[in-house]
């Protein structure tokens, strides 16, 4: 998948390169330079831990997942010193469903409630569906994470119910699905 930079009303979604991912793991000063943005002291969000970053670096380096894509979400501003890293999101292949990718996203606590995740996920969807191999985007979230559910619902994901044990997904989560539409996602 060719990963492109995405600009939205409030965000600059910067594709994660191996260099950016390694900087995120080891050197936030370099990460700030590469993103041309301030990296908050609280970075990374809880879901983007060292284990996840290490796996992302491996996948990006080895190109072992043909649809892996990740973006760093920078709140854009006309004044460079106000550009700040607020979140991240991306996709990866699912094990047993050709044509389906799993999407994940995370926003730092201090930037939640501002619509950034809804805006970023909404901008990522048409880019993801540009890859003709992808016909379905799946997400999982816990039922108590109402804000995450709102992000998905606002982006036309439909709840597919509890995830089944053994699907490789986190136990106790709900599945959400967005199918490629014939017109809107071309």
DOLOLUM-904220 format. One record per residue (C-alpha): z, y, x; residue in three letters. Coordinates in pm, whole numbers, padded with zeros to 5 digits, always signed. Example, Ala and Ser with C-alpha at 12.3 -4.5 7.8 and 13.67 -1.06 7.14 Angstrom:
+00780-00450+01230ALA
+00714-00106+01367SER
This chain:
+00000+00000+00000UNK
-00085+00345+00130UNK
+00222+00561+00094UNK
+00151+00925+00023UNK
+00370+01231+00023UNK
+00454+01346-00328UNK
+00540+01699-00436UNK
+00713+01768-00767UNK
+00853+02082-00920UNK
+01181+02056-00727UNK
+01130+01778-00473UNK
+00930+01681-00168UNK
+00912+01299-00154UNK
+00851+01206+00208UNK
+00725+00856+00292UNK
+00964+00658+00509UNK
+00817+00564+00843UNK
+00981+00326+01088UNK
+01088+00631+01291UNK
+01247+00797+00987UNK
+01426+00476+00887UNK
+01560+00422+01241UNK
+01679+00784+01252UNK
+01855+00734+00922UNK
+02038+00437+01072UNK
+02122+00588+01413UNK
+02063+00965+01440UNK
+02094+01206+01148UNK
+02002+01500+01372UNK
+01665+01336+01432UNK
+01640+01250+01061UNK
+01691+01617+00971UNK
+01416+01718+01215UNK
+01174+01455+01084UNK
+01236+01552+00721UNK
+01255+01925+00799UNK
+01570+01933+00587UNK
+01946+01942+00606UNK
+02107+01598+00595UNK
+02440+01628+00411UNK
+02753+01489+00577UNK
+02789+01246+00284UNK
+02448+01086+00356UNK
+02355+00807+00289UNK
+02422+00721-00074UNK
+02629+00404-00112UNK
+02333+00182-00196UNK
+02152+00279+00126UNK
+02392+00106+00365UNK
+02322-00018+00719UNK
+02224-00365+00597UNK
+01964-00222+00357UNK
+01829+00016+00621UNK
+01801-00264+00876UNK
+01602-00471+00625UNK
+01378-00172+00545UNK
+01314-00120+00917UNK
+01222-00487+00953UNK
+00986-00482+00654UNK
+00819-00160+00766UNK
+00787-00274+01129UNK
+00654-00620+01047UNK
+00463-00507+00738UNK
+00597-00826+00582UNK
+00593-00690+00227UNK
+00245-00562+00134UNK
+00380-00328-00136UNK
+00698-00202+00033UNK
+00722+00175+00002UNK
+01015+00411+00037UNK
+01046+00787-00001UNK
+01317+01031+00106UNK
+01378+01295-00160UNK
+01419+01646-00025UNK
+01506+01930-00259UNK
+01224+02167-00182UNK
+01280+02538-00145UNK
+01073+02834-00036UNK
+01331+02905+00234UNK
+01339+02619+00490UNK
+01717+02629+00539UNK
+01766+02541+00171UNK
+01568+02217+00198UNK
+01824+01939+00165UNK
+01809+01559+00144UNK
+01934+01456-00200UNK
+01824+01096-00250UNK
+01575+00820-00187UNK
+01383+00552-00369UNK
+01121+00290-00324UNK
+00969-00042-00419UNK
+00937-00393-00287UNK
+00777-00719-00397UNK
+00954-00957-00630UNK
+00982-01322-00533UNK
+00829-01505-00828UNK
+00626-01243-01019UNK
+00291-01148-00872UNK
+00193-00800-00983UNK
+00556-00697-01033UNK
+00751-00472-00799UNK
+01121-00392-00802UNK
+01209-00022-00789UNK
+01538+00117-00661UNK
+01670+00469-00620UNK
+01984+00653-00528UNK
+02107+01013-00532UNK
+02405+01149-00342UNK
+02700+01208-00575UNK
+02698+01586-00526UNK
+02337+01609-00650UNK
+02364+01377-00951UNK
+02316+01525-01295UNK
+02039+01764-01187UNK
+01745+01551-01300UNK
+01629+01469-00946UNK
+01615+01093-01000UNK
+01424+01131-01327UNK
+01178+01368-01161UNK
+01131+01155-00849UNK
+01092+00823-01033UNK
+00848+00989-01273UNK
+00639+01110-00980UNK
+00652+00773-00802UNK
+00523+00572-01100UNK
+00158+00690-01094UNK
+00148+00653-00716UNK
+00282+00297-00743UNK
+00027+00209-01010UNK
-00257+00336-00789UNK
-00220+00000-00617UNK
-00433-00219-00846UNK
-00226-00527-00749UNK
+00072-00378-00933UNK
+00083-00410-01310UNK
+00457-00397-01371UNK
+00758-00212-01230UNK
+01101-00366-01279UNK
+01442-00208-01226UNK
+01794-00340-01259UNK
+02111-00149-01320UNK
+02462-00217-01440UNK
+02528-00147-01810UNK
+02803+00101-01723UNK
+02567+00317-01513UNK
+02456+00534-01804UNK
+02286+00796-01585UNK
+02071+00531-01418UNK
+01975+00392-01759UNK
+01877+00743-01874UNK
+01652+00782-01568UNK
+01471+00462-01660UNK
+01447+00538-02032UNK
+01315+00889-01968UNK
+01044+00729-01756UNK
+00938+00486-02032UNK
+01109+00173-01897UNK
+01211-00072-02168UNK
+01524-00283-02147UNK
+01440-00649-02098UNK
+01802-00762-02130UNK
+02054-00918-01894UNK
+01913-01056-01570UNK
+01936-01431-01542UNK
+02141-01599-01270UNK
+01923-01726-00988UNK
+01655-01459-01028UNK
+01765-01306-00698UNK
+01900-01002-00879UNK
+02256-00880-00893UNK
+02470-01067-01143UNK
+02572-00863-01446UNK
+02277-00626-01436UNK
+02029-00532-01706UNK
+01657-00549-01643UNK
+01422-00264-01728UNK
+01043-00288-01720UNK
+00755-00043-01713UNK
+00410-00193-01769UNK
+00093-00025-01646UNK
-00059+00155-01942UNK
-00432+00155-01983UNK
-00469+00533-01963UNK
-00157+00706-01832UNK
-00105+00511-01509UNK
-00455+00508-01364UNK
